[in-house]
Amino acid sequence: MTNNRILIIDEMHKSISPLLKKAGFDPVYNPDISREEIINHKEQFVGFVVRSKTSIDKELLEGQKELKFIARAGAGVDQCDEDYLASRNIELLNAPEGNRDALGEHVVGMLLSLSNNLRHGDMDVRNKVWDREGNRGFEISGKTVGILGYGNMGSAVAEKLSGFGCRVIAFDKYKKKYGDLYAEQVDMDDIYEQADIFSLHIPLTDETRNLVDLKYLQKFKKPIVFINASRGEVVPLKDLLAAMNDGTVRMAALDVLENEKLHFLTDAQAKTFNELIKDDRVLFSPHVGGWSFESYQKINEVLVDKIKHLNLSDGK
């Protein structure tokens, strides 16, 4: 391998450069670099380490003739043009193993907050309202939790739920024989029929964009607690609002939104968002599922280990 330079274009945990150097690479840490500067960069790199600052596409990479890999510091790769990368034999790496535990804990935390009315109860006490009956919660024990998508994230949620006395069932269209100690493999129809709680853990693709619409949600036989910690564009918020208004969804926890640039919502998006934020049955967090202090470093360790095991010889 003649070229061992790696361009890091996003803010990363400080361990990234020492780890890459120890692995024999020459990291160039430039998290403030603009898209235009990347496109016009004269220096050639063997790899890029990225988060989600810019789309990884032909325009960005065309001038990088020696590029062998893109390393995505996180799980989602929806901002990467996989067809273009494949056409150039550029490896696409990601690191879901690095933040699976953080994501699993976050989802369980959101569920516990909803089931115990913690946010509502906290606000009551701050306002000197001592309302025990109005903040009575429900137990996860004895409930059926349905998980859509049983990769690193879905399986982490199932594992974290294992001590709560609930039944966990999972459906993954693209896996076989994935049932394990923590979740029972079922068909999607079983989830529609049996789930009390439904948690999404699927990537954003052309197939999943707007997948969970009102028609989809109305297939559930019981009012569900709905959790989305995958990608916001999978769930049209207007449809989620409609499902909450008709009783299909009893509570919702949203770590992601279809448009996370909250100051640039369309009029229709703003109307829906304003309705949801007034509803104390909805719990929000700012896309921080998986974004813990520990995962920030573990993602680097996972990525560098995968980079070390690539075949980056010039004859590749």
C-alpha positions in Angstrom: 0.0 0.0 0.0 1.7 3.2 -1.2 -0.9 5.7 -0.1 -1.8 5.5 3.5 -3.4 8.9 4.0 -6.9 9.1 5.5 -9.0 12.3 5.4 -11.2 12.8 8.5 -13.9 15.2 7.4 -16.1 15.3 10.6 -15.7 15.9 14.3 -14.6 12.7 15.9 -13.5 11.5 19.3 -9.9 12.5 19.9 -8.8 8.8 19.8 -9.3 8.5 16.0 -5.9 9.9 14.9 -3.8 7.9 17.5 -5.7 4.7 16.6 -5.1 5.2 12.9 -1.4 6.0 13.4 -0.9 2.9 15.5 -2.5 0.9 12.6 0.0 2.3 10.2 -2.0 5.1 8.5 -1.4 8.8 8.1 -4.6 10.6 9.3 -5.4 14.1 8.2 -7.9 15.5 10.7 -9.9 18.3 9.1 -13.4 18.3 10.5 -14.1 21.9 9.4 -13.3 21.2 5.7 -16.2 22.2 3.4 -17.7 20.0 0.6 -16.2 22.3 -2.0 -12.8 22.0 -0.4 -13.1 18.2 -0.5 -14.1 18.2 -4.1 -11.1 20.5 -5.1 -8.6 18.8 -2.8 -5.4 18.0 -4.7 -4.0 15.4 -2.2 -5.1 11.8 -2.8 -6.3 9.7 0.0 -6.8 6.0 0.5 -9.9 6.5 2.7 -12.3 9.0 4.2 -13.7 8.9 7.7 -17.1 10.6 7.8 -20.2 11.1 9.9 -23.1 12.9 8.2 -21.9 16.4 7.3 -22.0 15.8 3.5 -23.4 13.4 1.0 -20.8 10.8 -0.2 -21.4 10.8 -3.9 -19.8 10.9 -7.3 -19.3 14.7 -7.3 -17.4 14.5 -4.0 -15.2 11.5 -4.8 -14.6 11.8 -8.5 -11.2 13.5 -8.1 -10.0 10.9 -5.5 -8.5 8.3 -7.9 -6.8 6.3 -5.2 -9.7 6.0 -2.7 -10.3 2.5 -1.4 -12.8 3.0 1.4 -15.4 5.2 3.1 -15.6 4.7 6.9 -18.9 5.9 8.4 -18.7 6.7 12.1 -22.1 5.4 13.0 -24.7 2.9 11.8 -26.6 4.6 9.0 -25.2 4.8 5.5 -28.2 6.5 3.8 -26.1 9.5 2.8 -23.7 7.3 0.9 -24.2 6.5 -2.8 -23.7 2.8 -2.5 -24.1 2.1 -6.3 -21.4 4.6 -7.1 -19.1 3.2 -4.4 -19.6 -0.3 -5.7 -18.9 0.8 -9.3 -15.5 1.9 -8.2 -14.9 -1.0 -5.8 -14.7 1.4 -2.9 -15.5 -0.4 0.4 -18.2 1.1 2.6 -17.7 0.5 6.3 -19.9 1.5 9.2 -19.8 0.9 13.0 -23.1 -0.2 14.4 -21.3 -2.4 16.9 -19.9 0.7 18.5 -23.2 2.3 19.5 -25.6 -0.6 19.8 -25.5 -0.6 23.6 -26.0 3.1 23.8 -29.0 2.9 21.4 -30.5 -0.1 23.3 -30.3 1.7 26.6 -31.7 4.9 25.1 -34.8 3.1 23.7 -35.4 1.4 27.0 -35.0 4.7 28.8 -37.6 6.3 26.5 -40.0 3.4 27.0 -39.6 3.6 30.8 -40.2 7.4 30.7 -43.4 6.9 28.9 -44.6 3.9 30.9 -44.0 5.7 34.2 -45.2 9.2 33.0 -41.8 10.5 34.2 -41.7 13.7 32.2 -45.3 14.6 33.0 -44.8 13.7 36.7 -41.7 15.8 36.9 -43.4 18.8 35.4 -46.3 18.4 37.8 -44.0 18.4 40.9 -42.1 21.4 39.5 -45.4 23.2 39.4 -46.3 22.0 42.9 -49.0 19.6 41.7 -49.0 16.4 43.6 -51.1 14.1 41.4 -50.4 10.5 42.1 -53.4 9.1 40.2 -52.9 11.3 37.2 -49.4 9.9 36.9 -50.1 6.2 37.4 -48.1 4.3 34.9 -48.1 0.8 33.4 -45.6 -2.0 33.6 -43.5 -3.4 30.8 -43.7 -6.8 32.5 -46.2 -9.0 30.7 -46.3 -6.9 27.6 -45.3 -8.0 24.1 -42.7 -5.9 22.4 -42.5 -6.1 18.6 -39.2 -5.2 16.9 -38.9 -4.4 13.2 -35.3 -5.0 12.1 -33.1 -7.4 14.0 -29.6 -6.2 13.3 -27.2 -4.7 15.8 -29.7 -2.1 17.1 -32.9 -4.2 17.2 -31.0 -7.1 19.0 -29.5 -4.6 21.5 -32.9 -3.4 22.4 -34.1 -7.0 22.9 -31.1 -7.8 25.0 -31.7 -4.7 27.3 -35.3 -5.7 27.7 -34.5 -9.3 28.8 -34.8 -8.5 32.5 -38.2 -6.8 32.3 -40.4 -9.9 32.1 -41.8 -9.0 28.7 -42.1 -11.1 25.6 -40.0 -9.8 22.6 -40.9 -10.8 19.1 -39.0 -9.6 16.0 -39.3 -9.5 12.2 -36.5 -8.9 9.8 -37.2 -9.3 6.1 -33.5 -9.7 5.2 -32.3 -12.2 7.8 -32.9 -15.9 8.3 -32.8 -17.9 11.6 -32.3 -14.7 13.7 -34.3 -15.8 16.7 -32.2 -15.9 19.8 -32.2 -15.9 23.6 -33.7 -12.4 23.6 -36.3 -12.4 20.8 -38.6 -14.8 19.1 -38.5 -14.8 15.3 -42.0 -14.1 13.9 -43.8 -12.9 10.8 -44.9 -9.2 10.6 -48.5 -10.3 10.8 -47.7 -11.7 14.3 -46.4 -8.3 15.4 -49.5 -6.6 14.1 -51.6 -9.1 16.0 -49.8 -9.3 19.3 -47.6 -6.2 19.9 -48.3 -3.8 22.8 -45.1 -1.9 22.1 -43.5 -1.5 18.6 -39.9 -0.4 18.1 -38.4 0.5 14.7 -34.8 -0.5 13.8 -34.5 -0.4 10.1 -32.3 1.7 7.7 -33.5 4.4 5.4 -33.8 3.1 1.9 -36.1 3.6 -1.1 -38.1 0.7 0.3 -38.5 2.0 3.8 -39.0 5.7 3.2 -42.5 6.6 4.4 -43.1 2.9 5.1 -44.8 3.3 8.5 -47.7 5.4 7.4 -51.3 5.5 8.7 -52.4 2.5 6.8 -49.4 0.6 8.2 -50.1 1.6 11.8 -53.8 0.8 11.5 -52.9 -2.9 11.0 -52.0 -3.2 14.7 -54.8 -5.0 16.6 -54.1 -3.2 19.9 -53.3 0.4 20.7 -49.5 0.5 20.7 -46.6 2.4 22.2 -44.6 3.4 19.2 -40.8 4.0 19.3 -38.7 5.3 16.4 -34.9 5.4 16.9 -34.0 4.5 13.4 -34.6 7.1 10.7 -37.2 9.8 10.8 -38.1 9.6 7.1 -39.4 6.1 7.6 -42.4 7.6 9.5 -44.5 10.5 8.0 -45.3 12.5 11.2 -48.7 13.6 9.8 -49.7 9.9 9.7 -48.3 9.3 13.2 -50.4 12.2 14.4 -53.5 10.8 12.8 -52.8 7.4 14.3 -52.5 9.0 17.8 -55.7 10.9 17.2 -57.7 7.8 16.2 -56.3 5.7 19.1 -54.1 3.4 17.0 -51.0 4.8 18.8 -51.4 5.5 22.5 -47.9 6.9 23.1 -44.9 7.6 21.0 -41.1 8.1 21.6 -39.3 9.8 18.8 -35.5 10.1 18.7 -35.6 11.0 15.0 -37.9 13.2 12.8 -38.5 13.3 9.1 -37.1 16.8 9.0 -34.6 17.4 11.9 -33.8 21.0 10.7 -36.5 22.4 13.0 -36.1 26.0 11.8 -36.7 25.0 8.2 -39.9 23.0 8.4 -42.4 23.3 5.6 -45.8 24.8 6.6 -47.3 21.4 6.7 -44.5 19.9 8.7 -44.6 22.8 11.2 -48.4 22.3 11.7 -47.9 18.6 12.5 -44.9 19.2 14.7 -46.7 21.9 16.7 -49.6 19.5 17.3 -47.2 16.7 18.5 -45.2 18.9 20.9 -48.4 19.9 22.7 -49.3 16.2 23.3 -47.7 14.9 26.5 -48.1 11.4 25.2 -45.2 12.1 22.9 -41.6 12.0 24.1 -38.8 13.5 21.9 -35.0 13.3 22.0 -32.6 15.0 19.4 -31.3 12.0 17.5 -29.0 11.0 20.4 -29.9 7.3 20.6 -26.5 5.7 20.4 -24.8 9.0 21.1 -23.2 8.4 24.5 -19.7 9.4 25.7 -18.7 5.7 25.6 -20.0 5.0 22.1 -18.2 8.1 20.8 -15.0 6.4 21.5 -16.1 2.8 20.8 -17.2 3.8 17.2 -13.5 4.8 16.5 -12.2 1.5 17.8 -14.7 -0.5 15.7 -13.9 1.5 12.5 -10.2 1.3 12.8 -10.3 -2.4 13.4 -12.4 -2.8 10.2 -10.0 -0.6 8.3 -7.0 -2.6 9.5 -8.6 -5.8 8.1 -9.2 -4.4 4.6 -7.1 -5.5 1.7 -5.7 -2.1 0.6 -2.9 -3.4 -1.6 -2.3 -1.5 -4.9 -3.3 -4.6 -6.8 -6.8 -4.6 -5.3 
